[in-house]
Amino acid sequence: MLRSLIVTLALVVGSIAIAGPKVDDAALSALSADARTNLVDPTNALAAAESAVRDARANLEAAEAAEAAAEAARADAKDDVQAAKNAADAADGAVKDSKGDVKASKSDVKSAKADVREAKNELAAVKDQAKAVEDQGKANIAAREAVYEARKAEETAAKVHTAEANASVTAAKARVVEAKAAYKARKAELKADATTKDVVNDAKVAIKSAKSAVKDAKSKAHDAKAAEKEAGAQVKLAKGDVKAAKAEAKEANDKADEAVAAQKDQVGAQKDQVSATKDAVAEAKQATEMERANAKAAEATVDARSADASEAKGAEKAEGAEVKAARAKLKEAEARRDYAAAVLELAEAQALMSAGQAIDLKPFQDEVSSLTPKTATTSASQ
């Protein structure tokens, strides 16, 4: 509205200049020089005000960009905090899982130890059984060796009896020979003397008796040889029994040793399992400690990210305050610019009036006064 008034004023002054009386050129030139001089300061003030407006807008744009950056940083901080919380939750879950693994491993250790105890008990039982088998085998061998010794003694006695029987046969044969010799002698004497016939008969009886004794001795010798043969067979059987008993005892001992060795291997395997389970427990405990450390680190990260988020919020608030301040400065600069422009227009009007007739400038001064910024110290009248 002020510019339209100035344009109207200029047209009026121009029409007056054209229709009115001529003004002295020298005076006009002097007045124009003064008017130009009066226009310099308002013009400079307007340029400074426009420069201040540009600076304020640049500051406002920078503040708004900083506010956007702070908002983005706050969003990133929120994401980081959420990610850190998720990591902390995951770490807590891992710690719980690790604790469960430790409990399970400890249970496995207890079970493995129980298996070891059971295996040791079984080993002791197997050893006792093996000892009993060994003792029984030794007893069987001793019994059969006793039988063998008895059979061997019987064989020796049979051999002695056979030897005695053979001696009896030999003695009987000797008596037969003696009887035959006596018979021949008696028979010869019979030929010489018939009175010796009874003696010859006695000799025949003696020979017959001797032959009968030889027959009995041979029969006894035969029985003795049969008994000796039977005793030898029994000795052989006893030897076979002793050998079989030793073989059976050896086989039983070997089986018992194998059972003991197998049980020892089982005990060793159980012990290895216990050691492996203990190692697993140690590893699980170490994993739990690591997970706890990770959980603490995640919690520290959450705290740090929360602090970053708080700092970002503070920065955002500060940037918002700066944006508000920049906007206020921009409004103030625009007000100063409008005031300077109004002052310039008023000066231009005054310059125009100095070249023509006087015009009431009260409305223009009121307009300038209404545009005076609150922070301005120069009034429209000045």
C-alpha positions as CSV (number, residue, x, y, z in Angstrom):
1,M,0.0,0.0,0.0
2,L,2.9,2.4,0.8
3,R,4.4,1.8,-2.6
4,S,1.1,2.6,-4.3
5,L,0.9,5.8,-2.3
6,I,4.5,6.7,-3.3
7,V,3.7,6.0,-7.0
8,T,0.5,8.1,-6.7
9,L,2.6,10.8,-5.0
10,A,5.2,10.7,-7.8
11,L,2.4,11.1,-10.5
12,V,0.9,14.0,-8.6
13,V,4.3,15.7,-8.2
14,G,5.0,15.0,-11.9
15,S,1.7,16.5,-13.0
16,I,2.3,19.5,-10.7
17,A,5.8,20.0,-12.2
18,I,4.3,19.9,-15.7
19,A,1.3,22.1,-15.1
20,G,2.8,24.3,-12.3
21,P,5.2,27.2,-12.5
22,K,8.8,26.5,-13.4
23,V,11.3,26.1,-10.6
24,D,14.8,27.6,-10.6
25,D,17.1,25.0,-12.1
26,A,19.9,25.8,-9.7
27,A,17.6,25.5,-6.7
28,L,16.2,22.3,-8.1
29,S,19.7,21.0,-8.6
30,A,20.6,21.9,-5.0
31,L,17.5,20.3,-3.6
32,S,18.1,17.2,-5.7
33,A,21.6,17.0,-4.3
34,D,20.3,17.2,-0.8
35,A,17.7,14.7,-1.5
36,R,20.3,12.3,-3.0
37,T,22.4,12.8,0.1
38,N,19.4,12.1,2.3
39,L,18.7,8.9,0.3
40,V,22.2,7.4,0.8
41,D,21.7,6.3,4.4
42,P,18.2,4.7,4.0
43,T,19.5,2.9,0.9
44,N,22.5,1.6,2.7
45,A,20.3,0.6,5.6
46,L,18.0,-1.2,3.2
47,A,21.0,-3.1,1.7
48,A,22.3,-4.0,5.1
49,A,18.8,-5.2,6.2
50,E,18.5,-7.3,3.0
51,S,21.9,-8.8,3.7
52,A,20.9,-9.5,7.2
53,V,17.7,-11.2,5.9
54,R,19.9,-13.4,3.6
55,D,22.2,-14.3,6.5
56,A,19.2,-15.1,8.7
57,R,17.7,-17.3,6.0
58,A,21.0,-19.1,5.6
59,N,21.3,-19.5,9.3
60,L,17.7,-20.8,9.4
61,E,18.4,-23.3,6.6
62,A,21.6,-24.4,8.4
63,A,19.7,-24.7,11.7
64,E,16.9,-26.7,10.0
65,A,19.5,-29.0,8.4
66,A,21.1,-29.5,11.8
67,E,17.7,-30.2,13.2
68,A,17.1,-32.8,10.5
69,A,20.5,-34.3,11.1
70,A,19.8,-34.4,14.9
71,E,16.5,-36.1,14.2
72,A,18.2,-38.7,12.0
73,A,20.9,-39.2,14.7
74,R,18.2,-39.6,17.3
75,A,16.4,-42.2,15.0
76,D,19.8,-44.0,14.5
77,A,20.4,-43.9,18.2
78,K,16.9,-45.4,18.8
79,D,17.7,-48.1,16.3
80,D,21.1,-48.7,18.0
81,V,19.5,-48.8,21.4
82,Q,16.9,-51.3,20.2
83,A,19.6,-53.4,18.5
84,A,21.7,-53.3,21.7
85,K,18.6,-54.3,23.8
86,N,18.0,-57.2,21.3
87,A,21.7,-58.2,21.7
88,A,21.3,-58.0,25.5
89,D,18.2,-60.1,25.4
90,A,20.0,-62.6,23.1
91,A,22.9,-62.7,25.5
92,D,20.6,-63.3,28.4
93,G,19.0,-66.2,26.5
94,A,22.4,-67.5,25.7
95,V,23.4,-67.3,29.3
96,K,20.2,-69.2,30.3
97,D,21.0,-71.8,27.6
98,S,24.5,-72.1,28.8
99,K,23.3,-72.6,32.4
100,G,21.0,-75.3,31.2
101,D,23.9,-77.0,29.3
102,V,26.0,-76.8,32.5
103,K,23.2,-78.4,34.5
104,A,22.8,-81.1,31.9
105,S,26.5,-81.7,31.8
106,K,26.7,-82.0,35.6
107,S,23.8,-84.5,35.4
108,D,25.8,-86.4,32.8
109,V,28.8,-86.4,35.1
110,K,26.8,-87.8,38.0
111,S,25.4,-90.5,35.7
112,A,28.8,-91.3,34.3
113,K,30.2,-91.5,37.8
114,A,27.4,-93.9,38.8
115,D,28.2,-96.0,35.7
116,V,31.9,-96.1,36.8
117,R,30.9,-97.2,40.3
118,E,28.7,-99.9,38.8
119,A,31.4,-101.0,36.4
120,K,33.9,-101.2,39.3
121,N,31.4,-103.3,41.3
122,E,31.0,-105.5,38.3
123,L,34.8,-105.7,37.9
124,A,35.1,-106.8,41.5
125,A,32.4,-109.4,41.0
126,V,34.1,-110.7,37.8
127,K,37.4,-110.8,39.7
128,D,35.8,-112.8,42.5
129,Q,34.2,-115.1,40.0
130,A,37.5,-115.6,38.2
131,K,39.2,-116.3,41.5
132,A,36.6,-118.9,42.3
133,V,37.0,-120.5,38.9
134,E,40.8,-120.6,39.4
135,D,40.4,-122.1,42.9
136,Q,37.9,-124.7,41.5
137,G,40.3,-125.5,38.7
138,K,43.2,-125.9,41.1
139,A,41.0,-128.2,43.3
140,N,40.0,-130.3,40.3
141,I,43.6,-130.6,39.3
142,A,44.7,-131.6,42.8
143,A,41.9,-134.2,43.0
144,R,42.8,-135.7,39.7
145,E,46.5,-135.6,40.5
146,A,45.7,-137.5,43.7
147,V,43.8,-140.1,41.7
148,Y,46.7,-140.3,39.3
149,E,49.1,-140.8,42.2
150,A,46.8,-143.5,43.6
151,R,46.6,-145.3,40.3
152,K,50.3,-145.0,39.9
153,A,50.8,-146.6,43.3
154,E,48.4,-149.4,42.3
155,E,50.4,-149.8,39.1
156,T,53.6,-150.1,41.1
157,A,52.0,-152.6,43.5
158,A,50.8,-154.6,40.5
159,K,54.3,-154.6,39.1
160,V,55.7,-155.9,42.4
161,H,52.9,-158.5,42.5
162,T,53.8,-159.5,38.9
163,A,57.4,-159.7,39.8
164,E,56.6,-161.9,42.8
165,A,54.4,-164.1,40.7
166,N,57.1,-164.4,38.1
167,A,59.5,-165.3,41.0
168,S,57.0,-167.9,42.1
169,V,56.8,-169.3,38.6
170,T,60.6,-169.4,38.4
171,A,60.8,-171.2,41.8
172,A,58.0,-173.6,40.7
173,K,59.9,-174.3,37.5
174,A,63.0,-174.9,39.6
175,R,61.1,-177.3,41.8
176,V,59.8,-179.1,38.7
177,V,63.3,-179.4,37.4
178,E,64.4,-180.7,40.7
179,A,61.5,-183.1,40.8
180,K,62.2,-184.3,37.3
181,A,65.8,-184.8,38.3
182,A,64.8,-186.7,41.4
183,Y,62.3,-188.7,39.3
184,K,65.1,-189.7,36.9
185,A,67.3,-190.6,39.8
186,R,64.6,-192.6,41.4
187,K,63.8,-194.2,38.1
188,A,67.3,-195.2,37.7
189,E,67.4,-196.6,41.1
190,L,64.2,-198.5,40.3
191,K,65.9,-200.2,37.6
192,A,68.6,-201.2,40.0
193,D,66.3,-202.1,42.8
194,A,62.6,-203.0,42.5
195,T,62.1,-202.1,46.2
196,T,62.4,-198.4,45.3
197,K,59.2,-198.4,43.3
198,D,57.4,-196.5,46.1
199,V,60.0,-193.9,46.0
200,V,59.6,-193.5,42.3
201,N,55.9,-193.1,42.8
202,D,56.5,-190.5,45.4
203,A,58.8,-188.8,42.9
204,K,56.0,-188.9,40.3
205,V,53.6,-187.4,42.8
206,A,56.1,-184.7,43.6
207,I,56.6,-184.0,39.9
208,K,52.9,-183.8,39.4
209,S,52.6,-181.5,42.4
210,A,55.5,-179.4,41.2
211,K,53.8,-179.1,37.7
212,S,50.6,-178.2,39.4
213,A,52.4,-175.5,41.4
214,V,54.0,-174.2,38.2
215,K,50.6,-174.1,36.6
216,D,49.2,-172.2,39.6
217,A,52.2,-169.8,39.5
218,K,51.7,-169.2,35.8
219,S,48.0,-168.5,36.4
220,K,48.9,-166.1,39.2
221,A,51.6,-164.5,37.0
222,H,49.0,-164.1,34.2
223,D,46.5,-162.5,36.6
224,A,49.3,-160.3,37.9
225,K,50.1,-159.2,34.4
226,A,46.5,-158.5,33.7
227,A,46.2,-156.5,36.9
228,E,49.4,-154.6,35.9
229,K,48.0,-154.0,32.5
230,E,44.7,-152.7,34.0
231,A,46.7,-150.6,36.4
232,G,48.7,-149.1,33.5
233,A,45.4,-148.4,31.7
234,Q,44.1,-146.7,34.8
235,V,47.3,-144.7,35.1
236,K,46.9,-143.6,31.5
237,L,43.3,-142.6,32.2
238,A,44.4,-140.8,35.3
239,K,47.0,-139.0,33.3
240,G,44.4,-138.0,30.7
241,D,42.1,-136.8,33.4
242,V,44.9,-134.7,34.9
243,K,45.7,-133.3,31.5
244,A,42.1,-132.6,30.8
245,A,41.7,-130.9,34.2
246,K,44.7,-128.8,33.5
247,A,43.3,-127.8,30.1
248,E,39.9,-127.1,31.6
249,A,41.5,-125.0,34.3
250,K,43.6,-123.1,31.8
251,E,40.5,-122.5,29.6
252,A,38.5,-121.3,32.6
253,N,41.4,-119.1,33.7
254,D,41.7,-117.6,30.2
255,K,38.0,-116.9,30.1
256,A,38.2,-115.3,33.5
257,D,41.2,-113.2,32.4
258,E,39.3,-112.2,29.3
259,A,36.2,-111.2,31.4
260,V,38.5,-109.2,33.8
261,A,40.2,-107.5,30.9
262,A,36.9,-106.7,29.2
263,Q,35.5,-105.3,32.5
264,K,38.7,-103.3,33.0
265,D,38.3,-101.9,29.5
266,Q,34.7,-101.0,30.3
267,V,35.8,-99.3,33.5
268,G,38.5,-97.4,31.5
269,A,35.8,-96.4,28.9
270,Q,33.6,-95.2,31.7
271,K,36.4,-93.2,33.2
272,D,37.2,-91.7,29.8
273,Q,33.5,-90.8,29.5
274,V,33.6,-89.1,32.9
275,S,36.7,-87.1,31.9
276,A,35.1,-86.1,28.6
277,T,31.9,-85.1,30.5
278,K,34.0,-83.1,32.9
279,D,35.7,-81.4,30.0
280,A,32.2,-80.7,28.5
281,V,31.2,-79.2,31.9
282,A,34.3,-77.0,31.9
283,E,33.6,-75.9,28.3
284,A,30.0,-75.2,29.2
285,K,31.1,-73.1,32.2
286,Q,33.6,-71.2,30.1
287,A,30.9,-70.6,27.5
288,T,28.6,-69.4,30.2
289,E,31.2,-67.0,31.5
290,M,31.7,-65.8,27.9
291,E,28.0,-65.3,27.5
292,R,27.9,-63.5,30.8
293,A,30.7,-61.2,29.6
294,N,28.8,-60.7,26.3
295,A,25.6,-59.9,28.2
296,K,27.5,-57.4,30.4
297,A,29.1,-55.9,27.3
298,A,25.6,-55.7,25.6
299,E,24.2,-54.0,28.7
300,A,27.1,-51.5,28.7
301,T,26.3,-51.0,25.0
302,V,22.7,-50.4,25.8
303,D,23.7,-47.9,28.5
304,A,26.1,-46.2,26.1
305,R,23.5,-46.2,23.3
306,S,20.9,-44.8,25.7
307,A,23.3,-42.1,26.7
308,D,23.9,-41.4,23.0
309,A,20.2,-41.3,22.5
310,S,19.8,-38.9,25.4
311,E,22.6,-36.8,24.1
312,A,21.0,-36.9,20.6
313,K,17.7,-35.8,22.2
314,G,19.5,-33.0,24.0
315,A,21.2,-32.0,20.7
316,E,17.8,-32.2,19.0
317,K,16.4,-29.9,21.6
318,A,19.4,-27.5,21.3
319,E,19.0,-27.6,17.5
320,G,15.3,-26.9,17.8
321,A,16.1,-23.9,20.1
322,E,18.6,-22.8,17.5
323,V,16.0,-23.1,14.8
324,K,13.5,-21.1,16.8
325,A,16.2,-18.5,17.5
326,A,17.1,-18.4,13.8
327,R,13.5,-18.0,12.8
328,A,13.1,-15.2,15.3
329,K,16.2,-13.5,13.9
330,L,14.8,-14.0,10.4
331,K,11.6,-12.3,11.4
332,E,13.5,-9.5,13.1
333,A,15.7,-9.1,10.0
334,E,12.7,-9.0,7.7
335,A,11.0,-6.4,10.0
336,R,14.2,-4.3,9.9
337,R,14.3,-4.7,6.1
338,D,10.6,-3.7,5.8
339,Y,11.3,-0.7,8.1
340,A,14.4,0.3,6.1
341,A,12.4,0.0,2.8
342,A,9.7,2.2,4.3
343,V,12.2,4.8,5.5
344,L,13.8,4.7,2.0
345,E,10.4,5.2,0.4
346,L,9.7,8.1,2.8
347,A,13.0,9.7,2.0
348,E,12.4,9.3,-1.7
349,A,9.0,10.9,-1.2
350,Q,10.6,13.7,0.7
351,A,13.2,14.2,-2.0
352,L,10.5,14.3,-4.6
353,M,8.6,16.8,-2.5
354,S,11.7,18.9,-2.2
355,A,11.7,19.4,-5.9
356,G,7.9,20.2,-6.1
357,Q,5.3,21.5,-3.7
358,A,4.8,20.4,-0.2
359,I,2.5,17.4,0.4
360,D,1.2,16.1,3.7
361,L,3.5,13.2,4.6
362,K,1.6,12.3,7.8
363,P,0.0,9.2,6.4
364,F,3.5,8.0,5.2
365,Q,5.0,8.7,8.5
366,D,2.2,6.7,10.3
367,E,2.8,3.8,7.9
368,V,6.6,3.9,8.7
369,S,5.8,4.1,12.4
370,S,3.6,1.0,12.2
371,L,6.4,-0.9,10.5
372,T,9.0,0.1,13.1
373,P,10.6,-3.1,14.6
374,K,10.4,-3.5,18.4
375,T,14.2,-3.7,18.5
376,A,14.7,-0.6,16.4
377,T,15.9,2.6,18.2
378,T,15.3,5.0,15.3
379,S,11.7,6.2,15.0
380,A,9.9,7.1,11.8
381,S,10.0,10.8,12.6
382,Q,13.8,10.7,12.8
